[in-house]
Amino acid sequence: MDNTEVLGHLLQIESEAALLVNEAQAEADRRTAEAEQRNRAAFDERCRKESERLENEFLKIVELARQRYSEEIESYKNELSSIAVDNGRFSALLDRYLAEDI
């Protein structure tokens, strides 16, 4: 084998190696893209589920706050309605305050 044949053979081997490297890179790129797609889908699904969970939790807290508000308002109304009003004493106090301003 002379130098030209050896050089030609080495160039052929280098060409085949470059082809293998390009194919391997293409396969790696494809696998990376697929993995990114799967990870993005899994991330989006987790975000959706967590968002739903938080929304439901928020709605429960809001409903609980509304119930407590209604109960406290009702309790306050009952407390106010149970207070006895002394109209005579109120009139006397009102007369005294009005008399002072004049």
N, C-alpha and C positions, 0 to 999 in steps of 0.2 A: 504494500500500500504506500503510495507516495504522499507527499505533503498535501497535495490538492484533494485527494480522496479523503484524507484524514480531516482536513478543514471542512470539506463538504459534509462529512458525516457528523462532525461536531455542530455545524450550523443546523443540520437536520434535527439533531437531538435537542439543541437549544430552542428551535422552533416548536417542537413537540412539547417541551417543558413550558414554554410561554403559553401554549394553547391550554395545557393542564392548569396552569396558574389562573388564566382567564376564566376557565370553566369553574374552578374552585371559588374564585371571587364572585362570580355570578350566583353560584349556589349559596354562598355565605350571605350575599345581599338579599336573596330571596328568603332565606330562613330568618334573617334579621327583620325583614319587612313583615313576615308572617307573625313573628313573635311580638313585634310592636303592635300589630293589629289585635292580636289576642289580648295583650296587656291593656291596650286602650279600651277594648270592649269590657274586660273584667273591671277596670277602674270605673268606667261609666256606669256599669251595673251596680257596683258598690256605692258610688255616689248617689245614684237614684234611690237605692234602698235606704241609705242613711238619711237622705233628704225626706223621704216618706216617713221614716221613723220620727225624725225631729218635728215634722209638720204635725203628725198625730199627737206627739207629746205636747206640742205648743197648743193645739186645739183643746186637749184635755185640761191644760193649765188655765186657759182662757175660760172654759166652761166652769171649772172649779171656782175661779175668781168671780164669775157672774153669780154663781150660786151663793157664795159667801157674801157678796155685795147685797143680794136680795134679802138674805137672812138678816144681815145687820141693819138694813133699812127697815125691814119689818119689825125687828126688835126695837129699833129706835122709835118707830111710830107707836108701837104698843106702850113703850115707856112714857112717851109724851101724852098719850091718851089716858094713861092711868094717873097722871098728876091731877090732883084736885085744884080747881081754880077758886080762889077766895075773891069774889068780885068786890065785896065791900072793902077789903083791905087794899085791893088794886086801885079802886077808885080813890081811896083816901091818899094813897101814895101819889097817884097822878095829880090830884088836887094840890098836894103839898109842893110837888115839883113845878107845877104851873104857877102857883102863887109866888114862888121864889123868883121866877123869871120876870114877872111883871113889875 
